[in-house]
Amino acid sequence: MTRKILVAVDDSPAAERALAYAAALAARLPGILLTLFHVGAPTRASMLELDTLPEARRTREKLARYWTPETPARPDGQDALLERLRQQALELGVPPEAIELLRAESVLNVPVAIAEEMGRGNYDTVCLGRKDRTSVGEKVLGNVAERLLRQDPAATLWLVA
């Protein structure tokens, strides 16, 4: 029986710790499939939909930090990040057939993108790295894990410190 683990990653030490934790299991136990999932900035094509959103002006302002007319149509950094993390999983002993790379585009709400993938992919658990954030920052912004559980209270979530 295959067990599916969604490993939510970004370019942080916390994500690398989460990957190492999940990879240790996948390297030792047969039947575990790791999906390395990165939520990145939207491409130009998805930007065309902004005018149809109810709060288009506020959305455009938020996205202005991530996208300019000079931004390439496909962010190469996202592919490079996923490939680098796949190599790390291979070095940790995960079989190549047990690694899947997946990305989504959403600047506005990373937890929603993760929750949507959880629903689509029928994962057994989600593995996240716990980032160090001040208590004030967490109280104001919340963290991805907390916001993810608000999206899906029944989710099985591994937080790796």
N, C-alpha and C positions, 0 to 999 in steps of 0.2 A: 504494500500500500504506500503510495506516494504522499508525503507530507509537504505542504507548500508554505514557505516562509517568505513574506514580503519584507525586504530589508530596505527601509527608506534611507537614502543616502544624499549627502551633499558634500561639499569640499571642506570638511571639518574633521578634527581629530575625534570628535564624538561619533561621527558616522563611521570612521575607520574602526573604532572600538566595537561598535555594533556589528560591523561586518566580520571582524575577527571572532566575535562570540558565535554568530550564526555559522560561520565557516568551520569553526571547531566541531560543531555538531554534524554538519554536512560531510565533513571529511571522515568522521568516525562511524556514522550511522548510515546504512544504505536507505535509499528511498526518500531522501530529502532533496527538494528542489528549492534553490535560492533564486528569488527574483530581486535583482538590484534595481530599485526604483528611484528615479530622480525627478523632482518637479522643478522645472526651469522657467526661464523667461519665455514669453510668447514669441512666436515668429511673426513676420510681417503679415502673413495670410490671416492669422487669427486676430490681428489688430483691426482688420476691416470690419469686424463685427461690433466694434465699440460704439458706433453711433446708434445701434439698436438697443443698447442697454439703457434702463431708466435713469441711471445716474452717470451718464456718459462723461460729463465734464469732470467729475471727481475721479472717475476711473482713469481718464486720460492723464490727469495730473499725477496720479499714483504711478502709472506706467511710464511716465516721462523719465523717471529715474532709471528705468531698465531698457528702454527702447528709444532709439533716435532713427531718423531716416538713413543714417550710415550703418546701422546695425545689420549684419548679414542676415539673409533670409533663414538660415539654419545655424543656430549657435554651435560652432565647432567645439567649444569648451565642454558642452554637455556630453557629447560623444567621447571626448578625450577623458573626461572624468569617469564615465561608466567603464571605459576600456581599462583605465588604470586600476579601478577597483576590482574588475574581473580578474586582472593579472594577480592582484593581491590574494584573491580567493583561491586561484589556481596554486599559488605559492604556498598557501596554507593547507593544500591537499584536497581541495574540492575537485571532483571530477568535472571536466569541461561540460559534459552533458547535464550536469546538475546546476548549471548557472544560466540564468536568463537575464537579459538587460532590457529595461523598459523605462520610458520617459513620458512625462506629461508636461503640458504647458499651462502654468497658472502662477501668476505672480501674486494674485490677490488673496488666495486662501489655500495654502499648502495642505493643511489638515483635511479640507474638503476633497482635494485631489487624491490624497492617500485613502480616505474613506471610500471614495468612488471606486478606486482600483481594488480595494479590499472586497467590495461587493461584486465587481466583475470577475475577479480572479479566483474566488472561493479559496482564500488562503486560510491556513490553520492558525497563523499568528502573524503579527507585525513586530519587527525588531527595529528599535530606534536608539540612537545614541543620545544620552542625556548631556546637554550642553550646560556649562557653568554660566549661570546668569544670576545677577543680584536679585535678592528677594523683592526689591522695589520693581525691577524690570519684569519679573514674573507676575507680580500683582497687577501691573498696568497692562502688559501685553499678553499674559498667559504663556504657556509653553505649548509646543506642538502636541505633546502627549495629552495634555489636559484638553486641548481644543479637539483633538482627534476623538477622545472618549465622549465628548459632548456630541460629536457627529454620530458615533456608533457606540452606545454604552455597553453593548454585549461583546465588543471586540476583545480579543486576547492580545495583550500588548506586553512585549518584553522591553524594558528600559535598561540600557546598559550604561553604567557610569564610567 
